[in-house]
Amino acid sequence: MYLYYEHMLIIKIRKLNVKIAIASGKGGTGKTTVATNLAKSVTDRTVVLADCDVEEPNAHLFLNPEIQDEKTVNTFIPVVDMEKCTLCGQCTEICQFQAIVNIKEKILVFPELCHSCFGCQRICPEMAIGDGHKEIGTISQGLSGHVRCVVGTLKIGEAMAPPLIKAVKKTAIIEAESDLLILDAPPGTSCPVIEAVKGTDFIVLVTEPTPFGLHDLKLAVEMVKIIGIPYGVIINRSDIGDRAVLDYCQRNQISVLMEIPEDRRIAESYSQGKLIIDALPEYQKVFRDLLKTIEEKTAGQEVAA
Protein backbone atom coordinates (compact mmCIF):
# COMPACT_ATOMS: atom_id res chain seq x y z
CA MET A 1 0.00 0.00 0.00
CA TYR A 2 1.32 3.42 -0.95
CA LEU A 3 0.82 6.05 1.76
CA TYR A 4 1.08 9.55 0.39
CA TYR A 5 2.09 11.90 3.21
CA GLU A 6 3.44 15.05 1.67
CA HIS A 7 5.30 16.26 4.75
CA MET A 8 7.18 12.95 4.93
CA LEU A 9 7.93 12.63 1.22
CA ILE A 10 11.32 14.02 0.21
CA ILE A 11 12.22 13.48 -3.43
CA LYS A 12 15.50 14.20 -5.16
CA ILE A 13 14.30 15.04 -8.65
CA ARG A 14 16.56 14.91 -11.68
CA LYS A 15 15.69 17.97 -13.70
CA LEU A 16 13.95 17.24 -16.99
CA ASN A 17 14.62 19.36 -20.07
CA VAL A 18 10.93 20.11 -20.56
CA LYS A 19 7.67 19.39 -18.80
CA ILE A 20 4.61 20.11 -20.95
CA ALA A 21 1.03 20.38 -19.67
CA ILE A 22 -1.86 19.91 -22.10
CA ALA A 23 -4.90 21.77 -20.78
CA SER A 24 -8.19 23.28 -21.95
CA GLY A 25 -10.77 25.69 -20.65
CA LYS A 26 -13.54 23.18 -21.32
CA GLY A 27 -13.96 19.48 -21.89
CA GLY A 28 -14.26 17.87 -25.30
CA THR A 29 -11.81 20.09 -27.16
CA GLY A 30 -9.29 17.33 -27.94
CA LYS A 31 -6.88 17.76 -25.05
CA THR A 32 -6.19 14.05 -24.62
CA THR A 33 -5.97 13.62 -28.39
CA VAL A 34 -3.14 16.15 -28.49
CA ALA A 35 -1.39 14.68 -25.42
CA THR A 36 -1.42 11.07 -26.64
CA ASN A 37 -0.45 11.85 -30.23
CA LEU A 38 2.34 14.16 -29.12
CA ALA A 39 3.72 11.47 -26.81
CA LYS A 40 3.58 8.76 -29.45
CA SER A 41 5.04 10.92 -32.21
CA VAL A 42 8.34 11.18 -30.34
CA THR A 43 10.50 8.23 -31.34
CA ASP A 44 14.01 9.32 -30.36
CA ARG A 45 13.54 9.00 -26.59
CA THR A 46 11.36 7.53 -23.88
CA VAL A 47 8.39 9.73 -22.99
CA VAL A 48 6.40 9.77 -19.74
CA LEU A 49 2.74 10.69 -20.11
CA ALA A 50 0.89 11.38 -16.86
CA ASP A 51 -2.91 11.39 -17.04
CA CYS A 52 -3.83 13.94 -14.37
CA ASP A 53 -7.51 14.00 -15.34
CA VAL A 54 -8.07 11.66 -12.40
CA GLU A 55 -11.85 12.01 -12.34
CA GLU A 56 -12.13 10.71 -15.90
CA PRO A 57 -8.77 9.36 -17.12
CA ASN A 58 -8.89 8.22 -20.73
CA ALA A 59 -5.37 8.44 -22.17
CA HIS A 60 -4.95 4.71 -21.56
CA LEU A 61 -7.85 3.99 -23.93
CA PHE A 62 -5.74 5.25 -26.83
CA LEU A 63 -2.31 4.09 -25.68
CA ASN A 64 -3.36 0.67 -24.32
CA PRO A 65 -0.38 0.36 -21.96
CA GLU A 66 0.62 -2.94 -20.44
CA ILE A 67 0.05 -2.22 -16.74
CA GLN A 68 3.08 -3.18 -14.66
CA ASP A 69 2.26 -1.67 -11.29
CA GLU A 70 -0.71 -0.24 -9.38
CA LYS A 71 -0.55 1.53 -6.03
CA THR A 72 -3.14 2.86 -3.64
CA VAL A 73 -2.87 6.53 -2.68
CA ASN A 74 -3.90 7.67 0.78
CA THR A 75 -4.06 11.07 2.42
CA PHE A 76 -3.62 12.10 6.05
CA ILE A 77 -6.70 12.17 8.28
CA PRO A 78 -6.39 13.22 11.96
CA VAL A 79 -7.11 10.61 14.63
CA VAL A 80 -7.78 12.14 18.05
CA ASP A 81 -6.73 10.38 21.25
CA MET A 82 -9.40 11.60 23.68
CA GLU A 83 -7.38 10.36 26.66
CA LYS A 84 -4.70 12.95 25.85
CA CYS A 85 -7.02 15.64 24.50
CA THR A 86 -7.80 18.54 26.87
CA LEU A 87 -10.45 20.06 24.57
CA CYS A 88 -8.42 23.26 24.27
CA GLY A 89 -9.93 23.91 20.84
CA GLN A 90 -6.73 24.93 19.06
CA CYS A 91 -7.20 22.26 16.40
CA THR A 92 -10.68 23.51 15.55
CA GLU A 93 -9.50 27.12 15.42
CA ILE A 94 -6.72 26.42 12.92
CA CYS A 95 -8.88 24.32 10.56
CA GLN A 96 -10.32 26.61 7.88
CA PHE A 97 -12.46 23.84 6.46
CA GLN A 98 -14.22 22.78 9.68
CA ALA A 99 -12.97 19.25 9.21
CA ILE A 100 -12.32 18.91 12.95
CA VAL A 101 -14.78 20.38 15.44
CA ASN A 102 -15.30 20.44 19.19
CA ILE A 103 -18.79 19.30 20.20
CA LYS A 104 -19.31 19.43 23.95
CA GLU A 105 -16.74 16.98 25.32
CA LYS A 106 -15.81 15.27 22.08
CA ILE A 107 -13.74 16.08 18.99
CA LEU A 108 -15.35 15.05 15.70
CA VAL A 109 -13.42 14.60 12.45
CA PHE A 110 -15.06 14.93 9.02
CA PRO A 111 -12.71 13.18 6.55
CA GLU A 112 -14.56 14.52 3.49
CA LEU A 113 -13.66 18.10 4.49
CA CYS A 114 -10.06 17.46 5.52
CA HIS A 115 -7.38 18.93 3.22
CA SER A 116 -4.55 16.98 4.88
CA CYS A 117 -2.62 20.13 5.85
CA PHE A 118 -1.46 18.64 9.20
CA GLY A 119 -2.24 21.96 10.91
CA CYS A 120 -4.31 20.37 13.65
CA GLN A 121 -1.62 17.82 14.43
CA ARG A 122 1.18 20.36 14.50
CA ILE A 123 -0.62 22.84 16.74
CA CYS A 124 -1.91 20.35 19.31
CA PRO A 125 -0.07 21.09 22.59
CA GLU A 126 -0.84 17.62 24.00
CA MET A 127 0.25 15.69 20.86
CA ALA A 128 -3.16 14.05 20.98
CA ILE A 129 -3.64 13.87 17.20
CA GLY A 130 -2.16 10.88 15.44
CA ASP A 131 -1.82 9.78 11.82
CA GLY A 132 -4.84 8.27 10.18
CA HIS A 133 -5.31 7.82 6.46
CA LYS A 134 -8.03 7.78 3.85
CA GLU A 135 -7.83 6.06 0.46
CA ILE A 136 -8.46 8.55 -2.33
CA GLY A 137 -7.53 6.59 -5.45
CA THR A 138 -4.94 4.59 -7.33
CA ILE A 139 -1.96 5.19 -9.60
CA SER A 140 -1.33 2.71 -12.41
CA GLN A 141 1.88 2.51 -14.43
CA GLY A 142 2.56 0.73 -17.67
CA LEU A 143 4.33 0.83 -21.02
CA SER A 144 2.91 1.56 -24.45
CA GLY A 145 5.91 1.13 -26.72
CA HIS A 146 8.34 3.91 -25.81
CA VAL A 147 5.72 5.77 -23.77
CA ARG A 148 5.51 5.17 -20.02
CA CYS A 149 1.99 5.90 -18.83
CA VAL A 150 1.16 7.04 -15.31
CA VAL A 151 -2.60 7.11 -14.75
CA GLY A 152 -4.40 8.38 -11.67
CA THR A 153 -7.95 7.22 -10.92
CA LEU A 154 -9.90 9.01 -8.21
CA LYS A 155 -11.99 6.84 -5.92
CA ILE A 156 -15.71 7.10 -6.63
CA GLY A 157 -17.33 9.56 -4.24
CA GLU A 158 -14.06 11.29 -3.34
CA ALA A 159 -14.53 15.06 -3.48
CA MET A 160 -10.98 16.38 -3.81
CA ALA A 161 -8.79 15.54 -6.79
CA PRO A 162 -5.68 17.74 -6.17
CA PRO A 163 -3.96 15.40 -3.65
CA LEU A 164 -4.13 12.52 -6.13
CA ILE A 165 -2.98 14.76 -9.01
CA LYS A 166 0.01 15.82 -6.92
CA ALA A 167 0.87 12.16 -6.28
CA VAL A 168 0.54 11.34 -10.00
CA LYS A 169 2.94 14.15 -10.92
CA LYS A 170 5.54 13.11 -8.36
CA THR A 171 5.32 9.50 -9.47
CA ALA A 172 5.72 10.54 -13.11
CA ILE A 173 8.78 12.67 -12.36
CA ILE A 174 10.39 9.84 -10.40
CA GLU A 175 9.71 7.39 -13.22
CA ALA A 176 10.92 9.72 -15.97
CA GLU A 177 14.03 8.28 -17.59
CA SER A 178 14.06 10.82 -20.40
CA ASP A 179 13.93 14.54 -20.87
CA LEU A 180 10.24 14.74 -21.83
CA LEU A 181 7.25 14.64 -19.51
CA ILE A 182 3.72 15.31 -20.83
CA LEU A 183 0.91 16.01 -18.35
CA ASP A 184 -2.69 15.57 -19.53
CA ALA A 185 -4.51 18.02 -17.25
CA PRO A 186 -8.20 18.01 -16.27
CA PRO A 187 -10.47 20.38 -18.22
CA GLY A 188 -11.51 23.77 -16.85
CA THR A 189 -9.73 26.32 -14.68
CA SER A 190 -10.42 25.09 -11.14
CA CYS A 191 -8.07 23.79 -8.42
CA PRO A 192 -7.38 20.37 -10.07
CA VAL A 193 -6.18 22.10 -13.25
CA ILE A 194 -3.92 24.49 -11.36
CA GLU A 195 -2.42 21.58 -9.42
CA ALA A 196 -1.76 19.73 -12.68
CA VAL A 197 -0.11 22.57 -14.62
CA LYS A 198 1.91 24.31 -11.91
CA GLY A 199 5.62 23.59 -12.02
CA THR A 200 5.58 22.83 -15.74
CA ASP A 201 7.66 24.65 -18.34
CA PHE A 202 5.01 25.17 -21.00
CA ILE A 203 1.22 24.89 -21.20
CA VAL A 204 -0.64 24.00 -24.37
CA LEU A 205 -4.24 25.24 -24.31
CA VAL A 206 -6.48 23.25 -26.65
CA THR A 207 -9.61 25.00 -27.83
CA GLU A 208 -12.17 24.98 -30.65
CA PRO A 209 -13.49 27.85 -32.80
CA THR A 210 -16.92 28.14 -31.17
CA PRO A 211 -18.42 30.73 -28.79
CA PHE A 212 -18.05 28.29 -25.89
CA GLY A 213 -14.50 27.50 -26.92
CA LEU A 214 -13.55 31.18 -27.04
CA HIS A 215 -15.25 31.96 -23.72
CA ASP A 216 -13.45 29.17 -21.87
CA LEU A 217 -10.15 29.87 -23.64
CA LYS A 218 -10.23 33.39 -22.23
CA LEU A 219 -10.69 31.97 -18.72
CA ALA A 220 -7.81 29.54 -19.26
CA VAL A 221 -5.54 32.30 -20.56
CA GLU A 222 -6.23 34.43 -17.48
CA MET A 223 -5.44 31.43 -15.26
CA VAL A 224 -2.14 30.79 -17.03
CA LYS A 225 -1.17 34.45 -16.85
CA ILE A 226 -1.62 34.41 -13.08
CA ILE A 227 0.50 31.26 -12.78
CA GLY A 228 3.14 32.84 -14.99
CA ILE A 229 3.99 29.88 -17.23
CA PRO A 230 4.63 30.30 -20.99
CA TYR A 231 1.78 28.98 -23.13
CA GLY A 232 0.39 28.62 -26.62
CA VAL A 233 -2.88 27.56 -28.24
CA ILE A 234 -3.94 24.67 -30.44
CA ILE A 235 -7.21 25.12 -32.36
CA ASN A 236 -8.90 21.77 -32.92
CA ARG A 237 -11.53 21.38 -35.66
CA SER A 238 -10.26 24.73 -36.84
CA ASP A 239 -12.55 25.10 -39.85
CA ILE A 240 -15.94 24.47 -38.20
CA GLY A 241 -16.52 27.97 -36.79
CA ASP A 242 -15.41 31.53 -37.43
CA ARG A 243 -12.22 33.53 -36.90
CA ALA A 244 -13.11 34.73 -33.40
CA VAL A 245 -10.54 32.52 -31.65
CA LEU A 246 -7.80 33.39 -34.16
CA ASP A 247 -8.58 37.10 -33.90
CA TYR A 248 -8.50 36.89 -30.08
CA CYS A 249 -5.07 35.20 -30.18
CA GLN A 250 -3.72 37.75 -32.65
CA ARG A 251 -4.99 40.72 -30.64
CA ASN A 252 -3.41 39.35 -27.48
CA GLN A 253 -0.20 38.14 -29.14
CA ILE A 254 -0.89 34.53 -28.20
CA SER A 255 1.01 31.97 -30.25
CA VAL A 256 -1.16 29.56 -32.24
CA LEU A 257 0.95 26.42 -32.23
CA MET A 258 -1.21 24.26 -34.49
CA GLU A 259 -4.55 24.09 -36.24
CA ILE A 260 -6.17 20.67 -36.63
CA PRO A 261 -8.88 20.72 -39.31
CA GLU A 262 -12.27 19.02 -39.11
CA ASP A 263 -11.52 15.72 -40.83
CA ARG A 264 -13.84 12.74 -40.97
CA ARG A 265 -10.85 10.40 -40.97
CA ILE A 266 -9.66 11.83 -37.65
CA ALA A 267 -13.14 11.47 -36.16
CA GLU A 268 -13.38 7.86 -37.34
CA SER A 269 -9.97 6.97 -35.89
CA TYR A 270 -10.93 8.61 -32.58
CA SER A 271 -14.21 6.66 -32.41
CA GLN A 272 -12.21 3.45 -32.84
CA GLY A 273 -9.73 4.35 -30.12
CA LYS A 274 -6.90 4.94 -32.59
CA LEU A 275 -4.33 7.71 -32.63
CA ILE A 276 -4.31 10.28 -35.42
CA ILE A 277 -0.68 9.53 -36.23
CA ASP A 278 -1.50 5.85 -36.75
CA ALA A 279 -4.53 6.47 -38.95
CA LEU A 280 -2.94 9.41 -40.79
CA PRO A 281 0.87 8.99 -40.76
CA GLU A 282 1.41 12.46 -42.23
CA TYR A 283 0.54 13.86 -38.78
CA GLN A 284 3.70 12.30 -37.33
CA LYS A 285 5.72 15.25 -38.62
CA VAL A 286 3.04 17.73 -37.56
CA PHE A 287 3.26 16.65 -33.92
CA ARG A 288 7.04 16.39 -34.02
CA ASP A 289 7.16 19.97 -35.30
CA LEU A 290 4.83 20.94 -32.45
CA LEU A 291 7.28 19.53 -29.92
CA LYS A 292 10.17 21.28 -31.65
CA THR A 293 8.31 24.60 -31.45
CA ILE A 294 7.59 24.11 -27.74
CA GLU A 295 11.20 23.20 -26.98
CA GLU A 296 12.39 26.29 -28.83
CA LYS A 297 10.02 28.44 -26.77
CA THR A 298 11.29 26.93 -23.51
CA ALA A 299 14.97 26.97 -24.44
CA GLY A 300 17.05 28.82 -21.89
CA GLN A 301 14.32 28.91 -19.27
CA GLU A 302 14.92 27.97 -15.65
CA VAL A 303 13.58 24.44 -15.37
CA ALA A 304 10.73 24.16 -12.87
CA ALA A 305 11.43 21.87 -9.92
C-alpha positions in Angstrom: 0.0 0.0 0.0 1.3 3.4 -1.0 0.8 6.0 1.8 1.1 9.5 0.4 2.1 11.9 3.2 3.4 15.1 1.7 5.3 16.3 4.7 7.2 13.0 4.9 7.9 12.6 1.2 11.3 14.0 0.2 12.2 13.5 -3.4 15.5 14.2 -5.2 14.3 15.0 -8.6 16.6 14.9 -11.7 15.7 18.0 -13.7 14.0 17.2 -17.0 14.6 19.4 -20.1 10.9 20.1 -20.6 7.7 19.4 -18.8 4.6 20.1 -20.9 1.0 20.4 -19.7 -1.9 19.9 -22.1 -4.9 21.8 -20.8 -8.2 23.3 -22.0 -10.8 25.7 -20.7 -13.5 23.2 -21.3 -14.0 19.5 -21.9 -14.3 17.9 -25.3 -11.8 20.1 -27.2 -9.3 17.3 -27.9 -6.9 17.8 -25.1 -6.2 14.0 -24.6 -6.0 13.6 -28.4 -3.1 16.1 -28.5 -1.4 14.7 -25.4 -1.4 11.1 -26.6 -0.5 11.8 -30.2 2.3 14.2 -29.1 3.7 11.5 -26.8 3.6 8.8 -29.5 5.0 10.9 -32.2 8.3 11.2 -30.3 10.5 8.2 -31.3 14.0 9.3 -30.4 13.5 9.0 -26.6 11.4 7.5 -23.9 8.4 9.7 -23.0 6.4 9.8 -19.7 2.7 10.7 -20.1 0.9 11.4 -16.9 -2.9 11.4 -17.0 -3.8 13.9 -14.4 -7.5 14.0 -15.3 -8.1 11.7 -12.4 -11.9 12.0 -12.3 -12.1 10.7 -15.9 -8.8 9.4 -17.1 -8.9 8.2 -20.7 -5.4 8.4 -22.2 -5.0 4.7 -21.6 -7.9 4.0 -23.9 -5.7 5.2 -26.8 -2.3 4.1 -25.7 -3.4 0.7 -24.3 -0.4 0.4 -22.0 0.6 -2.9 -20.4 0.1 -2.2 -16.7 3.1 -3.2 -14.7 2.3 -1.7 -11.3 -0.7 -0.2 -9.4 -0.6 1.5 -6.0 -3.1 2.9 -3.6 -2.9 6.5 -2.7 -3.9 7.7 0.8 -4.1 11.1 2.4 -3.6 12.1 6.1 -6.7 12.2 8.3 -6.4 13.2 12.0 -7.1 10.6 14.6 -7.8 12.1 18.0 -6.7 10.4 21.3 -9.4 11.6 23.7 -7.4 10.4 26.7 -4.7 12.9 25.8 -7.0 15.6 24.5 -7.8 18.5 26.9 -10.5 20.1 24.6 -8.4 23.3 24.3 -9.9 23.9 20.8 -6.7 24.9 19.1 -7.2 22.3 16.4 -10.7 23.5 15.6 -9.5 27.1 15.4 -6.7 26.4 12.9 -8.9 24.3 10.6 -10.3 26.6 7.9 -12.5 23.8 6.5 -14.2 22.8 9.7 -13.0 19.2 9.2 -12.3 18.9 13.0 -14.8 20.4 15.4 -15.3 20.4 19.2 -18.8 19.3 20.2 -19.3 19.4 24.0 -16.7 17.0 25.3 -15.8 15.3 22.1 -13.7 16.1 19.0 -15.3 15.0 15.7 -13.4 14.6 12.4 -15.1 14.9 9.0 -12.7 13.2 6.5 -14.6 14.5 3.5 -13.7 18.1 4.5 -10.1 17.5 5.5 -7.4 18.9 3.2 -4.6 17.0 4.9 -2.6 20.1 5.9 -1.5 18.6 9.2 -2.2 22.0 10.9 -4.3 20.4 13.7 -1.6 17.8 14.4 1.2 20.4 14.5 -0.6 22.8 16.7 -1.9 20.3 19.3 -0.1 21.1 22.6 -0.8 17.6 24.0 0.2 15.7 20.9 -3.2 14.1 21.0 -3.6 13.9 17.2 -2.2 10.9 15.4 -1.8 9.8 11.8 -4.8 8.3 10.2 -5.3 7.8 6.5 -8.0 7.8 3.8 -7.8 6.1 0.5 -8.5 8.5 -2.3 -7.5 6.6 -5.5 -4.9 4.6 -7.3 -2.0 5.2 -9.6 -1.3 2.7 -12.4 1.9 2.5 -14.4 2.6 0.7 -17.7 4.3 0.8 -21.0 2.9 1.6 -24.5 5.9 1.1 -26.7 8.3 3.9 -25.8 5.7 5.8 -23.8 5.5 5.2 -20.0 2.0 5.9 -18.8 1.2 7.0 -15.3 -2.6 7.1 -14.8 -4.4 8.4 -11.7 -8.0 7.2 -10.9 -9.9 9.0 -8.2 -12.0 6.8 -5.9 -15.7 7.1 -6.6 -17.3 9.6 -4.2 -14.1 11.3 -3.3 -14.5 15.1 -3.5 -11.0 16.4 -3.8 -8.8 15.5 -6.8 -5.7 17.7 -6.2 -4.0 15.4 -3.6 -4.1 12.5 -6.1 -3.0 14.8 -9.0 0.0 15.8 -6.9 0.9 12.2 -6.3 0.5 11.3 -10.0 2.9 14.2 -10.9 5.5 13.1 -8.4 5.3 9.5 -9.5 5.7 10.5 -13.1 8.8 12.7 -12.4 10.4 9.8 -10.4 9.7 7.4 -13.2 10.9 9.7 -16.0 14.0 8.3 -17.6 14.1 10.8 -20.4 13.9 14.5 -20.9 10.2 14.7 -21.8 7.2 14.6 -19.5 3.7 15.3 -20.8 0.9 16.0 -18.4 -2.7 15.6 -19.5 -4.5 18.0 -17.2 -8.2 18.0 -16.3 -10.5 20.4 -18.2 -11.5 23.8 -16.9 -9.7 26.3 -14.7 -10.4 25.1 -11.1 -8.1 23.8 -8.4 -7.4 20.4 -10.1 -6.2 22.1 -13.2 -3.9 24.5 -11.4 -2.4 21.6 -9.4 -1.8 19.7 -12.7 -0.1 22.6 -14.6 1.9 24.3 -11.9 5.6 23.6 -12.0 5.6 22.8 -15.7 7.7 24.6 -18.3 5.0 25.2 -21.0 1.2 24.9 -21.2 -0.6 24.0 -24.4 -4.2 25.2 -24.3 -6.5 23.2 -26.7 -9.6 25.0 -27.8 -12.2 25.0 -30.6 -13.5 27.8 -32.8 -16.9 28.1 -31.2 -18.4 30.7 -28.8 -18.1 28.3 -25.9 -14.5 27.5 -26.9 -13.5 31.2 -27.0 -15.2 32.0 -23.7 -13.4 29.2 -21.9 -10.2 29.9 -23.6 -10.2 33.4 -22.2 -10.7 32.0 -18.7 -7.8 29.5 -19.3 -5.5 32.3 -20.6 -6.2 34.4 -17.5 -5.4 31.4 -15.3 -2.1 30.8 -17.0 -1.2 34.5 -16.9 -1.6 34.4 -13.1 0.5 31.3 -12.8 3.1 32.8 -15.0 4.0 29.9 -17.2 4.6 30.3 -21.0 1.8 29.0 -23.1 0.4 28.6 -26.6 -2.9 27.6 -28.2 -3.9 24.7 -30.4 -7.2 25.1 -32.4 -8.9 21.8 -32.9 -11.5 21.4 -35.7 -10.3 24.7 -36.8 -12.6 25.1 -39.8 -15.9 24.5 -38.2 -16.5 28.0 -36.8 -15.4 31.5 -37.4 -12.2 33.5 -36.9 -13.1 34.7 -33.4 -10.5 32.5 -31.7 -7.8 33.4 -34.2 -8.6 37.1 -33.9 -8.5 36.9 -30.1 -5.1 35.2 -30.2 -3.7 37.8 -32.7 -5.0 40.7 -30.6 -3.4 39.3 -27.5 -0.2 38.1 -29.1 -0.9 34.5 -28.2 1.0 32.0 -30.2 -1.2 29.6 -32.2 0.9 26.4 -32.2 -1.2 24.3 -34.5 -4.6 24.1 -36.2 -6.2 20.7 -36.6 -8.9 20.7 -39.3 -12.3 19.0 -39.1 -11.5 15.7 -40.8 -13.8 12.7 -41.0 -10.8 10.4 -41.0 -9.7 11.8 -37.6 -13.1 11.5 -36.2 -13.4 7.9 -37.3 -10.0 7.0 -35.9 -10.9 8.6 -32.6 -14.2 6.7 -32.4 -12.2 3.5 -32.8 -9.7 4.4 -30.1 -6.9 4.9 -32.6 -4.3 7.7 -32.6 -4.3 10.3 -35.4 -0.7 9.5 -36.2 -1.5 5.8 -36.8 -4.5 6.5 -39.0 -2.9 9.4 -40.8 0.9 9.0 -40.8 1.4 12.5 -42.2 0.5 13.9 -38.8 3.7 12.3 -37.3 5.7 15.2 -38.6 3.0 17.7 -37.6 3.3 16.6 -33.9 7.0 16.4 -34.0 7.2 20.0 -35.3 4.8 20.9 -32.5 7.3 19.5 -29.9 10.2 21.3 -31.6 8.3 24.6 -31.5 7.6 24.1 -27.7 11.2 23.2 -27.0 12.4 26.3 -28.8 10.0 28.4 -26.8 11.3 26.9 -23.5 15.0 27.0 -24.4 17.1 28.8 -21.9 14.3 28.9 -19.3 14.9 28.0 -15.7 13.6 24.4 -15.4 10.7 24.2 -12.9 11.4 21.9 -9.9 
